[in-house]
Amino acid sequence: MFQQIVDTISGSAWSYAIVFGVAAIDAFFPLVPSEATVIAAGVLAASGDLHITLVILAASIGALCGDNVSYWAGRIFGERFAEKVFTGSRRAHYDRAHRLVEERGAYIILVARFIPLGRTAVTFACGSLDWPWHRFIRFDAIAASIWASYAALLGYFGGKTFEDAPWKGLLAAFALALLVTGTIELVRHLRKRHAQSE
């Protein structure tokens, strides 16, 4: 799978468009491997095939555009759409996102960007709660920039560390990304348990 992603973004001029598109689609259709794609682009940047600044720019603008699709879907269609899309366990994510947006607002937009299904639920919830767009876009731009920089630089430094075997850099960066996401989820879970026990 990793090699397929690297082959897809093989260092051509289209690579930036692919990074942009995958980051955008993943924001409202969270089955697309955006982190892996951005990390792979970072690895290619380390070997000189791409420019790291352009990778970060493409990923952050793509994430921002995708988040806005989700936000406006929530704003326009709201609960009617949520009843059809957020079913089963996804509904629990959506309800939790609603609650967290109401309680913590901007902070949750920043954290949710690192949780694949969480970012979709939170951006949709911001729209369905009629959060002012100018407030949403300000915090979402920060979140998208941090996320894109984090993923691309993980790949970049992983690629620099393992120059002779770029796939090792990709695996190391991807493992670190999973660790960061897992840590965020663990902290969130522990805080929730602590709040319930009080």
LOTOR-58635 format. One record per residue (C-alpha): x, y negated, z negated; residue number from 1; residue in three letters. Coordinates in nm, 2 decimals, padded with zeros to 4 digits, always signed. Layout:
# residues N
R      X      Y      Z   k   r
R      X      Y      Z NUM ALA
...
//
This chain:
# residues 198
R      X      Y      Z   k   r
R +00.00 +00.00 +00.00   1 MET
R +00.28 -00.24 -00.09   2 PHE
R +00.45 -00.19 +00.24   3 GLN
R +00.13 -00.25 +00.43   4 GLN
R +00.09 -00.58 +00.25   5 ILE
R +00.45 -00.68 +00.33   6 VAL
R +00.41 -00.57 +00.69   7 ASP
R +00.09 -00.78 +00.72   8 THR
R +00.26 -01.09 +00.60   9 ILE
R +00.58 -01.02 +00.79  10 SER
R +00.73 -01.36 +00.80  11 GLY
R +00.55 -01.50 +01.11  12 SER
R +00.38 -01.84 +01.12  13 ALA
R +00.05 -01.66 +01.06  14 TRP
R +00.17 -01.54 +00.72  15 SER
R +00.07 -01.86 +00.55  16 TYR
R -00.28 -01.84 +00.71  17 ALA
R -00.31 -01.48 +00.58  18 ILE
R -00.20 -01.59 +00.23  19 VAL
R -00.45 -01.87 +00.24  20 PHE
R -00.73 -01.64 +00.37  21 GLY
R -00.68 -01.36 +00.12  22 VAL
R -00.66 -01.61 -00.17  23 ALA
R -00.98 -01.78 -00.05  24 ALA
R -01.18 -01.45 +00.00  25 ILE
R -01.06 -01.30 -00.33  26 ASP
R -01.21 -01.60 -00.52  27 ALA
R -01.56 -01.50 -00.42  28 PHE
R -01.52 -01.14 -00.31  29 PHE
R -01.28 -00.99 -00.58  30 PRO
R -01.19 -00.67 -00.40  31 LEU
R -00.92 -00.84 -00.19  32 VAL
R -00.57 -00.80 -00.32  33 PRO
R -00.47 -01.17 -00.35  34 SER
R -00.21 -01.13 -00.63  35 GLU
R -00.03 -00.85 -00.44  36 ALA
R -00.04 -01.06 -00.12  37 THR
R +00.10 -01.37 -00.28  38 VAL
R +00.36 -01.17 -00.47  39 ILE
R +00.46 -01.00 -00.14  40 ALA
R +00.48 -01.34 +00.03  41 ALA
R +00.71 -01.45 -00.26  42 GLY
R +00.94 -01.15 -00.20  43 VAL
R +00.95 -01.24 +00.17  44 LEU
R +01.04 -01.60 +00.08  45 ALA
R +01.33 -01.47 -00.13  46 ALA
R +01.47 -01.30 +00.17  47 SER
R +01.43 -01.61 +00.38  48 GLY
R +01.14 -01.50 +00.60  49 ASP
R +00.90 -01.75 +00.45  50 LEU
R +00.93 -02.08 +00.26  51 HIS
R +00.83 -02.05 -00.11  52 ILE
R +00.68 -02.40 -00.12  53 THR
R +00.45 -02.32 +00.17  54 LEU
R +00.35 -01.99 +00.02  55 VAL
R +00.25 -02.16 -00.31  56 ILE
R +00.07 -02.43 -00.11  57 LEU
R -00.12 -02.18 +00.10  58 ALA
R -00.22 -01.97 -00.20  59 ALA
R -00.33 -02.26 -00.42  60 SER
R -00.54 -02.43 -00.14  61 ILE
R -00.69 -02.09 -00.05  62 GLY
R -00.78 -02.01 -00.41  63 ALA
R -00.93 -02.36 -00.45  64 LEU
R -01.14 -02.33 -00.14  65 CYS
R -01.26 -01.98 -00.24  66 GLY
R -01.34 -02.10 -00.59  67 ASP
R -01.55 -02.38 -00.44  68 ASN
R -01.75 -02.13 -00.23  69 VAL
R -01.83 -01.94 -00.55  70 SER
R -01.91 -02.27 -00.74  71 TYR
R -02.14 -02.40 -00.46  72 TRP
R -02.31 -02.05 -00.43  73 ALA
R -02.39 -02.08 -00.81  74 GLY
R -02.50 -02.44 -00.77  75 ARG
R -02.73 -02.38 -00.48  76 ILE
R -02.86 -02.03 -00.55  77 PHE
R -02.80 -01.99 -00.92  78 GLY
R -02.99 -01.73 -01.11  79 GLU
R -03.17 -01.58 -00.80  80 ARG
R -02.84 -01.50 -00.65  81 PHE
R -02.69 -01.37 -00.97  82 ALA
R -02.98 -01.12 -01.02  83 GLU
R -02.88 -00.96 -00.68  84 LYS
R -02.50 -00.99 -00.70  85 VAL
R -02.42 -00.95 -01.06  86 PHE
R -02.58 -00.62 -01.15  87 THR
R -02.47 -00.35 -01.39  88 GLY
R -02.13 -00.42 -01.56  89 SER
R -02.08 -00.72 -01.33  90 ARG
R -02.39 -00.88 -01.50  91 ARG
R -02.21 -00.86 -01.84  92 ALA
R -01.91 -01.05 -01.69  93 HIS
R -02.15 -01.31 -01.55  94 TYR
R -02.34 -01.36 -01.88  95 ASP
R -02.01 -01.38 -02.07  96 ARG
R -01.88 -01.63 -01.82  97 ALA
R -02.19 -01.85 -01.87  98 HIS
R -02.15 -01.84 -02.25  99 ARG
R -01.77 -01.91 -02.23 100 LEU
R -01.82 -02.20 -01.98 101 VAL
R -02.08 -02.36 -02.22 102 GLU
R -01.85 -02.31 -02.52 103 GLU
R -01.50 -02.38 -02.38 104 ARG
R -01.54 -02.54 -02.04 105 GLY
R -01.21 -02.63 -01.88 106 ALA
R -01.00 -02.39 -02.08 107 TYR
R -01.20 -02.09 -01.95 108 ILE
R -01.15 -02.20 -01.59 109 ILE
R -00.78 -02.19 -01.64 110 LEU
R -00.77 -01.85 -01.81 111 VAL
R -01.03 -01.69 -01.58 112 ALA
R -00.82 -01.76 -01.27 113 ARG
R -00.59 -01.48 -01.39 114 PHE
R -00.87 -01.23 -01.43 115 ILE
R -00.99 -01.10 -01.09 116 PRO
R -01.36 -01.05 -01.15 117 LEU
R -01.36 -01.32 -01.43 118 GLY
R -01.26 -01.60 -01.19 119 ARG
R -01.56 -01.53 -00.96 120 THR
R -01.80 -01.51 -01.25 121 ALA
R -01.67 -01.83 -01.41 122 VAL
R -01.67 -02.04 -01.10 123 THR
R -02.02 -01.92 -01.01 124 PHE
R -02.13 -01.99 -01.37 125 ALA
R -01.99 -02.34 -01.35 126 CYS
R -02.21 -02.40 -01.04 127 GLY
R -02.52 -02.24 -01.18 128 SER
R -02.48 -02.45 -01.51 129 LEU
R -02.47 -02.76 -01.29 130 ASP
R -02.12 -02.86 -01.41 131 TRP
R -02.03 -03.19 -01.23 132 PRO
R -01.83 -03.10 -00.93 133 TRP
R -01.57 -03.37 -00.99 134 HIS
R -01.50 -03.22 -01.34 135 ARG
R -01.49 -02.86 -01.20 136 PHE
R -01.25 -02.94 -00.91 137 ILE
R -01.01 -03.12 -01.14 138 ARG
R -00.96 -02.82 -01.36 139 PHE
R -00.99 -02.57 -01.08 140 ASP
R -00.71 -02.74 -00.89 141 ALA
R -00.48 -02.71 -01.19 142 ILE
R -00.58 -02.34 -01.24 143 ALA
R -00.53 -02.26 -00.87 144 ALA
R -00.19 -02.43 -00.86 145 SER
R -00.07 -02.25 -01.17 146 ILE
R -00.19 -01.91 -01.05 147 TRP
R -00.03 -01.96 -00.70 148 ALA
R +00.30 -02.07 -00.85 149 SER
R +00.30 -01.78 -01.10 150 TYR
R +00.23 -01.51 -00.84 151 ALA
R +00.46 -01.65 -00.56 152 ALA
R +00.75 -01.71 -00.80 153 LEU
R +00.71 -01.37 -00.95 154 LEU
R +00.77 -01.23 -00.61 155 GLY
R +01.04 -01.47 -00.52 156 TYR
R +01.25 -01.41 -00.83 157 PHE
R +01.18 -01.03 -00.81 158 GLY
R +01.29 -01.04 -00.45 159 GLY
R +01.61 -01.24 -00.54 160 LYS
R +01.69 -00.99 -00.82 161 THR
R +01.65 -00.69 -00.59 162 PHE
R +01.78 -00.83 -00.26 163 GLU
R +01.90 -00.50 -00.13 164 ASP
R +01.57 -00.33 -00.19 165 ALA
R +01.29 -00.59 -00.17 166 PRO
R +01.02 -00.33 -00.24 167 TRP
R +01.17 -00.29 -00.59 168 LYS
R +01.12 -00.67 -00.64 169 GLY
R +00.76 -00.64 -00.53 170 LEU
R +00.70 -00.35 -00.77 171 LEU
R +00.86 -00.53 -01.06 172 ALA
R +00.67 -00.85 -00.99 173 ALA
R +00.34 -00.67 -00.95 174 PHE
R +00.40 -00.48 -01.28 175 ALA
R +00.47 -00.81 -01.46 176 LEU
R +00.16 -00.96 -01.31 177 ALA
R -00.04 -00.66 -01.44 178 LEU
R +00.12 -00.70 -01.78 179 LEU
R +00.03 -01.07 -01.80 180 VAL
R -00.33 -01.00 -01.69 181 THR
R -00.35 -00.71 -01.94 182 GLY
R -00.21 -00.93 -02.22 183 THR
R -00.47 -01.20 -02.14 184 ILE
R -00.75 -00.94 -02.16 185 GLU
R -00.61 -00.79 -02.48 186 LEU
R -00.59 -01.13 -02.65 187 VAL
R -00.94 -01.21 -02.53 188 ARG
R -01.07 -00.88 -02.66 189 HIS
R -00.90 -00.92 -03.00 190 LEU
R -01.03 -01.27 -03.04 191 ARG
R -01.38 -01.15 -02.96 192 LYS
R -01.36 -00.87 -03.22 193 ARG
R -01.22 -01.11 -03.48 194 HIS
R -01.51 -01.35 -03.41 195 ALA
R -01.77 -01.08 -03.44 196 GLN
R -01.62 -00.96 -03.77 197 SER
R -01.66 -01.30 -03.93 198 GLU
//
